[in-house]
Structures are given as C-alpha cells and as structure tokens.
Amino acid sequence: MSYIGKTPTSVPLTSSDITDGIITTTKIADANVTNPKLISGSQQNFRNIIINGDMSIAQRATSQASITSSGYFTIDRYRTGYVGLGTWTQSQSTDVPSGQGFAKSLKMDCTTADGSPASGDQLNIQTKFEGQNLQYLKKGTSSAESTTMSFWVKSNKTGTYICELLSESSGSYRQISKSYTISSANTWEKKTLTFAGDTSGAFDNDNSFGVEVNFWLGAGSTYSSGTLSTSWSSVTNANRAVGQVNLADSTSNEWYITGVQLEAGTTASDFEFLPVDVNLQRCERYFKIVLRSTGGDTTICNGAMYDGSQFFGTFEIGKGMRAIPTMSATSGTNFYGVVGNSATYSFNSLTFGGISNAGTSKCRIYVNSVSGKSQGHAVWIRFKDASSTADFISASSEL
C-alpha cells in the first residue's frame, strides 16, 4: 500500500515493513482514514443529479406517435414541453454513440413540420429534481457550487441549441441558459456545459420542485427575442432560448440524446452507469407501473361485495413514492371482470380511492353497479382483455 501526498507519522514502521532497505509498507493510523479522504481518490456514487440519464428505463411505452401536447410519453423522468410546434413521434431508440457503453437514447422525430412558429410556440425536453436532493449545491449562499452538464447528442439539423436550468425557491423562479452547437449532421457529438452557482434563493428543503433542465428544440419569439441569459437571473422569457434552431421546420428532422449527466463542479466526469434495478427504483419514486396484464387472466386484487351491487378491494401500490400518487388504469369495453359466485361481471374502468399520504402502500378499488353477486360474497377483479399485454395500472407522483 502506498500513501501519496505526505508521510504519516502517527504509526511507526517496524522491521517487517522494510525489505533490503526498501520501505514496502506505509502504515496509516485508523483515525486518519476518513470517508472524505477515501472519496477524494475516487468518484462519488450518485454524483449524477440526472435520473435515468442513459435512457434505459421506459415504463410507459417505447414509442409514442402524434404528439401535439405536453406530457410524459416514453422514457422515464423526461417530459415533453409543447405548445403548437409541429407533430412528433418520440421513442426509445437503439441508436447510440459507439463504444461509450450506452444501449438506448431518446429520439424526437418530426412528422408534421412547422416552419413558421407562432410567438408562444415551444418544444423542449424537460427533467425535474427535488430541492431536498440539491442542498449540497449551496444555492443562495456565497459558496454556491457550479454544475457541469455533459451529454451525447445527434441530429441532422446542425446549428445552435439551448440547454437551460430553471430553479424554484419559495415560489420565486430563476434561470440560466447555455448554448451548444451541433456541428456535424447525423453524427454523435459529446457536449459539455458549465453553469455558475446561484448565490440567490436557496432551494426549499422538501420534496417539491427545485431544478428543471430544459433541452430546447424550438422556440417562438416569446422565448427567443431577447439576449440569452447566460448568468443566473429572474426569469425573462425572451432571454431563455435565444438562437435556438427550429427542429420542426422539416419532416426530415430528428434529434437524439443520451448519457445526460449533471454534477457539482466545473469538470465533467465519466458517465455514472447504475445497475438497472437501482435506476428503475429511482424512476419509480415518480412513476410506477404497479401491475401489467400478461395478456391472460391476470388477477388485480381480492375483495368482497359491500352489498348487492358494490365491490371493494385493497390494491398494493408499494412504498417510496415522492408524494401521494395519482392512480390510473387503461380502460375500454369490458376490460375488467369481477369474478365470483360462478360468474363474471364485466366492466370498463377502475375507480381508486383511500390514499391518505405518501407513505400509504395500499389503495382501495371500487366497482359500482355489479350484478349477479350478493352482499358478503368473496370475489376478485381481473384484467379481462386477454388479447392485450398493454393494459396496466400505474401510480404517478411526478414533479
């Protein structure tokens, strides 16, 4: 073992530490071996603020066509911000930079062009983070940490693009934008951007929104008619995306991104790959597919008839979500069945209730107007649409 930097003096050497006049072992007192000293020689775990930066988790879907609104569509933790700028297909692509360890990327493909954006039009890819996870950035103090964003990007549309950080503190918003250039068409390029620390407005130390990262793909004059805000300031919309190319001006246009990393400091480190189970668990704090149909008789939950027409059952959500989740489920004609008393009552959609706090691991499923059952009958609910594996129940607590 060697010790670089200074010679420790708290533990003396013995004859066993010296061979042929050469010191072969340097001893360090246990009290001198501390976590900061160990970490300083290696990269810290979870240094990447971005969740799912390798685009490997896509619980909702791997492709979504005809996007003309804002929302979460495919890859976990990435929301599309949209106002009136073209029509898009978003997908989890296998087109990735060669030899970098990535297997998936996020792809935006323009399917209906808009070459003349209205003033309020916008298109961007967003991802958000809780304030309580960002306290170490020391925002709002004279010691505020700089952050460095690195990512791989590819497009046929060369030119200037904007990456923006938008922060919130006690209802007050601030932002900073940096530009990057896609220089070579249809070529993966790595980009690195450094943002100064913000000495104003500390993050709220709770599970609410602290920072949003915006990758702009198109912006009307409302967001691009001023001077790009390259230093932290109160939000002036006109200064947020100045110079941004219009990715929506041709149906030939597409844009890919992967390997997204945001970390404290002014230097970009190698991308932090996480095991898939760890990555999935971090995504499931915000969105979770609680149960998916197997395409057959998939049981949802057991329960009982409250009276001759009302069913109540208890459904497992699981713990660890950011806040009280919103439950939803696919629906359609006779998607579900209440099974019992030698018969199945078919119905179209599920109703959820009984979630009182974020720590709740269960909720209630309620079905009204059930026929063919009696009070006290033990029954169960199942997916009845046996031809589909796309039916699912989800819980969402997105920022």
ZALUM-922344 format. One line per field, with one value per residue (C-alpha): residue in three letters; x, y, z. Coordinates in pm, 1 decimal, decimal comma. Layout:
# ZALUM-922344
aa: (ALA ...)
xx: (X ...)
yy: (Y ...)
zz: (Z ...)
***
This chain:
# ZALUM-922344
aa: (MET SER TYR ILE GLY LYS THR PRO THR SER VAL PRO LEU THR SER SER ASP ILE THR ASP GLY ILE ILE THR THR THR LYS ILE ALA ASP ALA ASN VAL THR ASN PRO LYS LEU ILE SER GLY SER GLN GLN ASN PHE ARG ASN ILE ILE ILE ASN GLY ASP MET SER ILE ALA GLN ARG ALA THR SER GLN ALA SER ILE THR SER SER GLY TYR PHE THR ILE ASP ARG TYR ARG THR GLY TYR VAL GLY LEU GLY THR TRP THR GLN SER GLN SER THR ASP VAL PRO SER GLY GLN GLY PHE ALA LYS SER LEU LYS MET ASP CYS THR THR ALA ASP GLY SER PRO ALA SER GLY ASP GLN LEU ASN ILE GLN THR LYS PHE GLU GLY GLN ASN LEU GLN TYR LEU LYS LYS GLY THR SER SER ALA GLU SER THR THR MET SER PHE TRP VAL LYS SER ASN LYS THR GLY THR TYR ILE CYS GLU LEU LEU SER GLU SER SER GLY SER TYR ARG GLN ILE SER LYS SER TYR THR ILE SER SER ALA ASN THR TRP GLU LYS LYS THR LEU THR PHE ALA GLY ASP THR SER GLY ALA PHE ASP ASN ASP ASN SER PHE GLY VAL GLU VAL ASN PHE TRP LEU GLY ALA GLY SER THR TYR SER SER GLY THR LEU SER THR SER TRP SER SER VAL THR ASN ALA ASN ARG ALA VAL GLY GLN VAL ASN LEU ALA ASP SER THR SER ASN GLU TRP TYR ILE THR GLY VAL GLN LEU GLU ALA GLY THR THR ALA SER ASP PHE GLU PHE LEU PRO VAL ASP VAL ASN LEU GLN ARG CYS GLU ARG TYR PHE LYS ILE VAL LEU ARG SER THR GLY GLY ASP THR THR ILE CYS ASN GLY ALA MET TYR ASP GLY SER GLN PHE PHE GLY THR PHE GLU ILE GLY LYS GLY MET ARG ALA ILE PRO THR MET SER ALA THR SER GLY THR ASN PHE TYR GLY VAL VAL GLY ASN SER ALA THR TYR SER PHE ASN SER LEU THR PHE GLY GLY ILE SER ASN ALA GLY THR SER LYS CYS ARG ILE TYR VAL ASN SER VAL SER GLY LYS SER GLN GLY HIS ALA VAL TRP ILE ARG PHE LYS ASP ALA SER SER THR ALA ASP PHE ILE SER ALA SER SER GLU LEU)
xx: (0,0 127,4 36,1 76,6 93,4 262,0 434,4 216,2 398,9 138,2 228,2 597,1 747,0 881,5 1145,0 876,8 792,1 1144,7 1298,4 1657,2 1649,1 1327,2 1007,9 741,9 450,7 339,4 102,6 -173,2 -341,4 -704,8 -808,4 -657,8 -863,4 -1184,6 -1461,2 -1362,2 -1005,7 -1120,3 -1370,2 -1117,2 -932,0 -1237,5 -1568,1 -1863,9 -2169,3 -2485,4 -2291,8 -2521,7 -2824,2 -2998,7 -3211,8 -3219,4 -2957,8 -2880,8 -3245,6 -3266,1 -3599,4 -3922,5 -4214,7 -4496,5 -4404,0 -4107,1 -4274,4 -4549,1 -4671,0 -4876,7 -4750,7 -4913,9 -4931,6 -4715,2 -4669,9 -4473,4 -4482,4 -4194,4 -3866,3 -3898,8 -3826,4 -3837,4 -4137,5 -4212,6 -4292,9 -4505,7 -4702,3 -4812,1 -4485,3 -4524,7 -4621,3 -4378,5 -4302,4 -4094,6 -3920,8 -3661,1 -3403,3 -3112,6 -2911,6 -2630,4 -2270,5 -2035,5 -1809,7 -1948,4 -2147,7 -2494,4 -2771,8 -3061,3 -3129,1 -3432,3 -3537,1 -3762,3 -3882,2 -4075,8 -4376,3 -4561,4 -4348,8 -4399,2 -4155,9 -4310,4 -4351,4 -4605,7 -4464,8 -4567,9 -4470,7 -4216,6 -4075,7 -3836,5 -3745,2 -3760,5 -3648,3 -3703,5 -3546,9 -3645,7 -3499,6 -3412,0 -3172,4 -2983,0 -2892,5 -2523,0 -2512,2 -2534,8 -2765,5 -2840,1 -2502,3 -2167,8 -2035,1 -2284,1 -2145,3 -2105,3 -2255,6 -2144,4 -2378,0 -2248,2 -2440,7 -2424,3 -2643,6 -2711,5 -2926,6 -2942,9 -3025,2 -2698,7 -2676,6 -2734,6 -2935,8 -3010,9 -2983,0 -3149,2 -3159,0 -3475,5 -3488,3 -3759,2 -3725,4 -4032,0 -4234,2 -3964,3 -3814,4 -3466,0 -3293,2 -2969,0 -2915,6 -2616,9 -2590,3 -2425,0 -2365,8 -2440,7 -2160,7 -2183,3 -2511,1 -2611,3 -2305,4 -2295,7 -2118,2 -2041,8 -2124,5 -2011,7 -2162,9 -2073,5 -2323,6 -2212,8 -2352,6 -2650,6 -2590,6 -2958,6 -3258,6 -3188,9 -3367,6 -3665,8 -3555,0 -3850,2 -3985,8 -4108,6 -3955,9 -3604,2 -3444,8 -3568,8 -3337,4 -3475,6 -3330,0 -3488,4 -3573,8 -3777,4 -3889,7 -4113,9 -4022,9 -4169,2 -3869,6 -3603,7 -3633,2 -3403,8 -3045,1 -2952,2 -2938,8 -2601,3 -2593,6 -2848,7 -3133,2 -3504,9 -3697,0 -3737,1 -3899,5 -3745,5 -3394,8 -3442,4 -3383,9 -3220,8 -3057,2 -3235,9 -3280,3 -3628,4 -3620,2 -3981,4 -3909,6 -3887,6 -4023,8 -3669,3 -3557,4 -3478,3 -3285,9 -3128,9 -2984,0 -2827,1 -2562,3 -2706,3 -2514,1 -2534,8 -2288,1 -2133,5 -1809,0 -1659,7 -1536,6 -1735,7 -1654,8 -1724,0 -2091,4 -2214,6 -2375,9 -2608,7 -2744,8 -3081,7 -3263,0 -3123,7 -3213,3 -3566,2 -3616,1 -3514,7 -3762,7 -4039,4 -4029,0 -4209,0 -4393,1 -4461,4 -4635,0 -4791,1 -4941,1 -4938,4 -5162,2 -4992,6 -5245,7 -5440,7 -5639,2 -5427,3 -5565,9 -5568,1 -5692,3 -5926,9 -6218,8 -6579,1 -6925,0 -7021,3 -7382,3 -7556,5 -7402,4 -7078,3 -6736,8 -6443,2 -6090,6 -5744,5 -5473,5 -5099,1 -4914,5 -4581,7 -4387,5 -4131,8 -4318,2 -4236,1 -4587,4 -4945,2 -4974,6 -5243,9 -5370,5 -5477,9 -5552,4 -5620,3 -5988,0 -6215,6 -6519,7 -6521,4 -6152,1 -6214,3 -6417,4 -6547,2 -6525,8 -6716,3 -7031,1 -6960,1 -6991,2 -6800,9 -6940,3 -6763,1 -6694,3 -6488,2 -6276,0 -6138,4 -6200,7 -5937,7 -5953,0 -5838,2 -5484,4 -5424,8 -5049,1 -4732,1 -4634,2 -4953,1 -4868,2 -5225,2 -5534,6 -5897,2 -6050,6 -6422,7 -6669,4 -7032,6 -7344,2 -7211,3 -7474,3 -7504,8 -7339,7 -7468,9 -7354,2 -7057,6 -6955,4 -6576,6 -6477,0 -6175,8 -6100,6 -5900,5 -5791,0 -6040,5 -5887,2 -5689,5 -5561,6 -5357,0 -5039,2 -5057,8 -5314,9 -5174,4 -5236,7 -4998,9 -4918,1 -4775,1 -4619,9 -4423,3 -4289,5)
yy: (0,0 345,9 687,4 986,3 1345,4 1332,8 1084,2 981,3 990,5 859,8 491,3 389,2 145,3 -188,5 -418,6 -619,9 -312,7 -291,6 -536,0 -489,8 -130,6 -52,3 51,9 -184,5 -80,2 255,8 242,9 495,8 535,7 426,1 772,3 922,7 702,8 903,6 899,9 1233,4 1110,3 785,7 958,8 1216,6 944,9 810,5 920,2 953,9 739,2 917,2 1225,7 1250,0 1464,8 1336,6 1025,8 775,6 969,2 663,5 645,4 278,7 287,6 341,2 210,0 389,3 296,1 267,7 479,7 741,2 891,8 1204,9 1413,9 1758,2 1829,4 1838,3 1530,1 1217,8 976,7 727,0 742,9 783,6 1126,0 1309,2 1529,1 1690,2 2060,7 2152,1 2448,6 2440,5 2343,7 2057,4 1694,8 1442,7 1078,7 1016,0 684,0 493,7 433,4 188,7 445,5 535,5 664,2 377,2 239,7 453,7 186,4 319,0 95,7 342,7 704,7 936,4 1021,6 1303,1 1267,4 1544,7 1403,5 1728,9 2036,4 2394,2 2631,6 2949,9 2922,7 3149,2 3374,1 3146,7 2816,1 2595,6 2245,8 2111,7 1801,4 1853,8 1669,8 1788,4 1730,8 1771,7 2058,6 1832,1 1636,8 1950,5 2112,9 2028,5 2275,0 2553,9 2763,2 3102,0 3131,6 3283,6 2926,2 2815,8 2529,4 2542,1 2249,8 2081,6 1923,9 1663,5 1462,3 1296,2 1440,6 1374,4 1541,6 1600,2 1963,5 2141,4 2475,5 2629,7 2459,6 2576,7 2393,7 2574,5 2534,7 2668,4 2682,7 2748,4 2879,0 2960,9 3039,9 3252,5 3133,7 3192,6 3059,8 3035,9 2920,9 2792,4 2726,7 2432,8 2363,5 2050,3 2077,3 1760,2 1624,3 1272,5 1234,7 1167,0 1452,5 1494,3 1833,2 1983,2 2296,2 2457,7 2668,1 2904,6 2853,8 3068,6 3284,5 3386,0 3194,4 2870,2 2553,5 2455,9 2156,9 1934,7 1706,1 1989,1 2108,4 2251,3 2246,7 2175,1 2102,2 2206,8 2090,2 2329,5 2208,2 2502,5 2841,8 3122,5 3486,6 3492,8 3282,7 3391,0 3763,3 3897,5 3834,1 3485,5 3478,9 3311,2 3415,8 3336,6 3589,3 3622,4 3466,3 3682,9 3460,7 3646,9 3555,8 3184,1 3027,7 3294,1 3146,4 2811,1 2639,0 2525,2 2145,0 2149,5 2307,8 1977,0 1625,1 1507,8 1638,9 1418,9 1463,5 1207,5 1239,8 1004,5 997,3 1302,5 1392,9 1698,8 1715,6 1958,7 2120,3 2258,9 1932,3 1656,6 1309,7 981,6 890,5 716,3 389,6 239,6 -115,7 -143,4 -227,0 85,3 301,1 157,9 216,1 581,8 624,9 453,6 726,3 937,8 689,0 321,3 53,3 -123,6 -408,9 -501,0 -750,5 -1066,5 -1099,1 -1360,1 -1392,6 -1154,4 -1104,3 -743,6 -782,4 -974,6 -819,4 -858,4 -732,9 -449,7 -502,0 -648,5 -400,3 -254,5 -421,3 -303,5 -442,1 -347,6 -292,5 -280,9 31,6 -12,5 241,8 506,1 740,8 1111,4 1220,9 1093,3 926,3 965,5 622,8 545,7 243,8 165,6 138,4 9,0 -202,1 -499,3 -459,2 -590,2 -851,6 -908,1 -1284,4 -1487,7 -1690,1 -1892,9 -1586,9 -1283,0 -930,4 -728,6 -355,0 -86,7 109,2 111,6 366,4 422,3 584,7 575,7 713,2 948,6 1012,1 948,4 661,2 471,1 140,8 42,9 195,4 98,9 -23,4 34,5 -100,1 10,3 -147,9 -504,9 -759,4 -1127,4 -1100,5 -1077,1 -895,7 -1071,9 -1269,6 -1310,9 -1208,3 -1080,5 -839,6 -937,6 -799,7 -944,8 -813,1 -1132,0 -1027,8 -731,5 -701,0 -319,8 -287,2 -163,0 15,1 298,9 538,5 882,6 1145,2 1339,3 1682,6)
zz: (0,0 -80,7 53,7 -172,6 -56,8 283,0 510,3 803,5 1134,6 1376,7 1324,5 1335,4 1086,0 1202,5 1058,4 879,9 673,0 526,0 277,8 150,8 266,2 75,2 255,5 127,5 350,4 475,4 769,7 826,3 1162,1 1161,2 1278,0 962,9 727,2 688,1 429,9 271,3 225,6 70,6 -157,8 -273,2 -460,5 -639,7 -790,9 -554,8 -604,8 -723,6 -826,2 -1130,8 -1046,5 -1360,7 -1311,9 -1599,9 -1795,7 -2008,0 -2121,1 -2023,1 -1834,9 -2030,9 -1825,2 -2010,1 -2366,4 -2600,7 -2871,3 -2893,4 -3220,4 -3297,4 -3006,1 -3008,3 -2634,5 -2324,1 -2109,7 -2022,1 -2313,9 -2319,9 -2126,6 -1751,5 -1595,1 -1931,0 -2002,1 -2337,4 -2315,2 -2616,4 -2746,1 -3111,3 -3281,0 -3527,8 -3467,2 -3322,2 -3263,1 -2953,0 -2898,1 -2703,4 -2974,5 -3000,9 -3199,8 -2958,9 -2970,2 -3045,9 -2775,7 -2489,6 -2305,6 -2387,8 -2522,0 -2554,5 -2645,6 -2657,3 -3012,4 -3134,6 -3494,1 -3668,6 -3858,4 -3936,6 -3999,9 -3878,4 -4044,7 -3903,0 -3525,0 -3357,9 -3086,0 -2800,0 -2960,1 -2787,8 -2785,7 -2524,6 -2329,5 -1953,0 -1641,8 -1282,9 -939,2 -576,1 -374,0 -81,0 -302,6 -407,9 -76,5 -125,0 -415,9 -152,4 -367,3 -216,1 -44,7 -138,4 -162,9 -428,5 -636,7 -1012,0 -1202,8 -1523,9 -1776,0 -2020,2 -2277,8 -2617,7 -2892,0 -3259,9 -3527,3 -3899,4 -3812,6 -3736,7 -3560,0 -3217,9 -2945,0 -2590,6 -2258,7 -1967,6 -1589,6 -1428,2 -1046,9 -790,9 -435,8 -224,4 -534,4 -699,4 -1029,8 -1169,4 -1479,1 -1673,0 -2033,3 -2227,8 -2599,7 -2770,4 -3138,6 -3335,0 -3587,9 -3797,1 -3931,7 -3826,0 -3603,3 -3230,8 -3050,9 -2681,2 -2531,7 -2200,2 -2045,2 -1712,0 -1517,6 -1241,6 -892,3 -798,8 -491,2 -467,0 -338,7 -151,5 -260,8 -47,4 158,3 72,4 -198,5 -420,0 -747,2 -711,2 -1058,2 -1408,3 -1701,8 -2040,8 -2371,0 -2620,3 -2972,0 -3093,3 -2961,4 -3079,7 -3031,5 -2679,6 -2573,0 -2822,4 -2898,7 -2625,3 -2515,7 -2397,7 -2017,8 -1955,1 -1587,6 -1318,3 -1314,8 -1260,4 -1546,9 -1856,0 -2117,3 -2411,2 -2287,0 -2234,6 -2579,8 -2795,6 -3107,4 -3085,9 -3424,6 -3524,7 -3528,9 -3650,2 -3989,1 -4180,2 -4150,7 -4221,1 -3881,0 -3584,8 -3259,7 -3026,1 -2676,9 -2421,5 -2149,9 -1973,3 -1658,5 -1431,3 -1142,6 -899,2 -1010,6 -1328,2 -1480,9 -1646,7 -1515,0 -1693,5 -1710,2 -1396,4 -1500,3 -1239,1 -1213,2 -1385,4 -1059,9 -891,9 -1191,9 -1201,0 -828,6 -864,5 -1152,2 -955,6 -692,5 -953,6 -1174,3 -1128,9 -1333,8 -1036,9 -1236,9 -1604,7 -1780,5 -1900,4 -2178,8 -1987,7 -1666,3 -1455,6 -1105,0 -980,6 -623,4 -397,0 -213,5 -115,2 -201,4 33,4 -67,5 -368,9 -615,3 -473,9 -470,4 -253,8 -273,3 -144,2 -402,4 -331,6 -451,0 -272,6 -70,0 -160,4 -392,5 -376,9 -279,8 -270,4 -611,3 -872,1 -972,5 -1326,7 -1541,1 -1901,8 -1988,0 -2260,9 -2321,3 -2082,0 -1993,5 -1640,9 -1460,4 -1106,3 -1062,5 -803,9 -737,7 -1054,2 -1280,9 -1413,0 -1417,8 -1691,0 -1669,1 -1843,7 -1593,6 -1238,5 -962,9 -693,6 -352,2 7,9 -39,8 252,5 248,2 50,6 280,0 203,2 39,1 -47,4 -203,0 -248,4 -572,9 -602,9 -857,4 -861,3 -1009,4 -1000,9 -1095,1 -1014,8 -670,8 -315,0 -2,3 157,7 -148,9 -172,0 -524,6 -714,9 -1000,6 -1305,7 -1640,2 -1886,4 -2208,6 -2264,6 -2607,7 -2477,1 -2271,9 -2294,5 -2014,6 -1686,4 -1356,9 -1271,7 -988,3 -1060,1 -831,7 -1092,9 -1001,9)
***
